[in-house]
Amino acid sequence: MRVLGIETSCDETGVAVYDSQRGLLADCLYSQIEMHAKYGGIVPELASRDHIRKTLPMIREVLALAGTEIKELEGIAYTSGPGLMGALLVGASLGRALAMGLNIPAIGVHHMEGHLLAPMLEADPPQFPFVALLVSGGHTQLVEVKGIGLYRMLGESLDDAAGEAFDKVGKMLGLAYPGGPRVAALAEAGTPGRFTFPRPMTNRPGLEFSFSGLKTAVRNTLAEQAALSASGVVDEQTKADVAIAFEEAVVQTLVIKCRRALEATGMKSLVIAGGVSANQRLRVVLQEMVDKQRSRLFYAQNRFCTDNGAMIAYAGCQRLLAGQHDDLQIITRARWSLESLPPLTVSGSTTASTSASPPAQQ
């Protein structure tokens, strides 16, 4: 089955063509970062308008790159939530209209299921079951995954997501939007150990997260350092030292919780997905942890960690192959529980394995 995937949940327009036999044929991604940077954050109305301008031309572009005529498509997948409602409606409306015009099935994909399954696009994908850490600007979740649609939430953030905390700390440090990747880059020049921040909720049992207190600790430290400075301004080296201390606190917190999740479930595979999964320090420390646990770590290549059309095309393809599809009604959701998704079924039986062959990267 050849499926067109459309991702418009927030500030990136992603389009891809995935073939269940040949793998990923082509993908395109357009980021709105430059447009939103001047405002210091995402402006939903501007995001929606930009998706309207970009999505259809990108569909034409990705079809050409994939060597696919539009009439050769056998299904369309689009992100239907969670995300910004206006942005979601762009991709959902266009995807549903194209499917109706081509008389092919369409399906709305859960954005976080797309992220969770993104490592399946790699040459050495994880096998079910596994524990997944979904860590992005809007979500920090630990999920027990027994198959597609067989999800049990183990723990999630009670306040700010890890990626959101990175962005807010970036703003405190005077870094441009988006702050998360810039905090990680600044941390490379930091002095380890000069500052130490708390590892939130690690001194108690459980798998929940909380990063608001850590964010407050950073703000207080910066205020103290500014007061100690003769100029009243925090110098660049101190900012770097704060950045590395903050990054290490987030990383250690995530690693401690992941270790607990592996131990609690008895599973030997850990998948990390979402924008923050591209953080190199997180990957290094998690790898050290799983090596000690005699487990394995899986993640997608960097371009599939952020929002992208390939993950939506893949996730949608699996469900379409199983006979799942949506009717003509267009439904988008700002919030949507992973646990509410139906399991992947083939011929009426639940399956805990993917039906696609290992993808061929283009």
Sequence and secondary structure as in RCSB ss.txt:
>XXXX:A:sequence
MRVLGIETSCDETGVAVYDSQRGLLADCLYSQIEMHAKYGGIVPELASRDHIRKTLPMIREVLALAGTEIKELEG
IAYTSGPGLMGALLVGASLGRALAMGLNIPAIGVHHMEGHLLAPMLEADPPQFPFVALLVSGGHTQLVEVKGIGL
YRMLGESLDDAAGEAFDKVGKMLGLAYPGGPRVAALAEAGTPGRFTFPRPMTNRPGLEFSFSGLKTAVRNTLAEQ
AALSASGVVDEQTKADVAIAFEEAVVQTLVIKCRRALEATGMKSLVIAGGVSANQRLRVVLQEMVDKQRSRLFYA
QNRFCTDNGAMIAYAGCQRLLAGQHDDLQIITRARWSLESLPPLTVSGSTTASTSASPPAQQ
>XXXX:A:secstr
 EEEEEE SSSEEEEEEEETTTEEEEEEEEE HHHHHTTTS  HHHHHHHHHHHHHHHHHHHHHHTT  GGG  E
EEEEEESS HHHHHHHHHHHHHHHHHHT  EEEEEHHHHHHHGGGGSSS   SSEEEEEESSS EEEEEEEETTE
EEEEEEBSSS HHHHHHHHHHHTT  SSHHHHHHHHHTTS TTSS    TT SSSSS B  HHHHHHHHHHHHHH
HHHSTTSS  HHHHHHHHHHHHHHHHHHHHHHHHHHHHHHT  EEEEESGGGG HHHHHHHHHHHHHTT EEEE 
 GGGTSS HHHHHHHHHHHHHTT    S     SS  GGGS   EETTEE  S  S      
